[in-house]
Structures are given as structure tokens and as C-alpha cells.
Amino acid sequence: MSLFWIVIRQLAESEAMATSKKVITREEWEKKLNDVKIRKEDMNKLVMNFLVTEGYVEAAEKFRMESGTEPDIDLATITDRMAVKKAVQSGNVEDAIEKVNDLNPEILDTNPQLFFHLQQQRLIELIRNGKVEEALEFAQEELAPRGEENQSFLEELERTVALLAFEDVSNCPVGELLDISQRLKTASEVNAAILTSQSHEKDPKLPSLLKMLLWAQNQLDEKAAYPRITDIPTATLEDPAV
């Protein structure tokens, strides 16, 4: 049973308490935690899942050798996936599209929204580089036909083309499209699509478990005073205020 479920169980038990909060001492709490039996194998799988999903191929290979934990996908595919992600993050969208098609052409064939966003990112890069005529031609030939078929695509295209109306993009209401964060957003979308095509979760499990832990603590705060984890990286417990 994980720490998360221990907290949930404590929350359930607290429902029956009076309106005054029950105080759980550090000794009592640590005893509950020590009673939890977590298999090292399960912890190792969580770590491997995180390394694989986030693309840390060298760390994943080293962890595999040290722990004996086998990843659920070929580690070689991580290198290819990260090459696609890096290409988008660097603004080399055409190269990224070629790499995706080399990996699996069905990814873009079956995901029109992803393909549109990649093409939109290509348009953004043309605008960023001051290639106005090329950007307009690309928008008319590649993106406008898709906008005619999809209202949301049309709205996104109109927002992107609006960048051309401003010499100083700092005054442009859609200037954030030129931020690096937009590249990262597109790169994350591509990364998730590749993972899905490989029958792998698009998000690592570990951050989700930590979010559930924080949620459970917030719920329990209303029922009891107990040693909370205040520093996630070190799992430091803070004594309850009494």
C-alpha cells in the first residue's frame, strides 16, 4: 500500500471524528508509514517509466543495467523520439515532420490536429524569420484549405497570420505565439503522439502520484493535524501544529 492510500485511509477514518481535529503525533504517523510495504520492484518501474517517458535514454539504460528493470519499449526509439522533439524546439519543423514520418507515417495521417499544429509552427517560424511573402504563400496553400474544413483550425490560422500585421510583436495581442513556450507546446504534443503510437503512456506516472499525494494531504488537513510532507524532493515531514 502506498503513502497515498495510507493518507486516504486516514482521511476516511477521520470522517467519523468530532468537529475538533484529531492530532496525530510524529511517532504515530511514522509507525503508520513504516507499516507500509512497498516493493522495490514497483519503485524501480516508476523510475523507469519516468525516464522513458521524459526521454532520458542514457539514464534509462544505466538504470536498466543497475536495477535489472526492463523498459516497456525499445530504448532505441527514445533517441528517435527525442530527435523529433529537439527539432521542433529548435524551430526545424520540416525536419521534425520528416522524422515523424520515418518513425511511423500513420501518426500524422491519423492525427489531423497534430499535423495542423506542426504546419502552424512552420508558419510561425517563417514569420519569425521575416519571410513575409513565403509565410503568406504557405498559409494560403497549406493551412487555409484545412481551415475551411475545421473552424478551430481557421481561428488558429487567423491568430497566427495576425502576427504579420505588427512590426513590433511586443504590441501584438497574439505575440506569445513567437515565444519559445509555443515551440515547447508543439514539441510536447508531438512527443505525446509518438508515445501513444508506441502504446506507451504519454505522461509519466510519478508526477501524477505526487499530485494525488498533495490532494490527499489537503483533504486530510480539514480533518486532522498530522506530520505533513512539506518538501516533496526530500519527503521532509513537518510536525503538526497543536
LINTASUL-V938853 format. One record per helix or strand of 2 or more residues. SS is the DSSP state (a for helix, b for strand). FROM is the first residue (numbers start at 0). TO is the last residue. Records with the same first field share a line. If there is no record, write none. Layout:
SS=FROM-TO + FROM-TO
This chain:
a=2-13 + 25-33 + 39-53 + 56-66 + 75-88 + 92-103 + 105-108 + 111-127 + 131-148 + 150-164 + 168-170 + 174-177 + 179-196 + 204-220
b=21-22 + 223-224 + 227-230 + 235-237
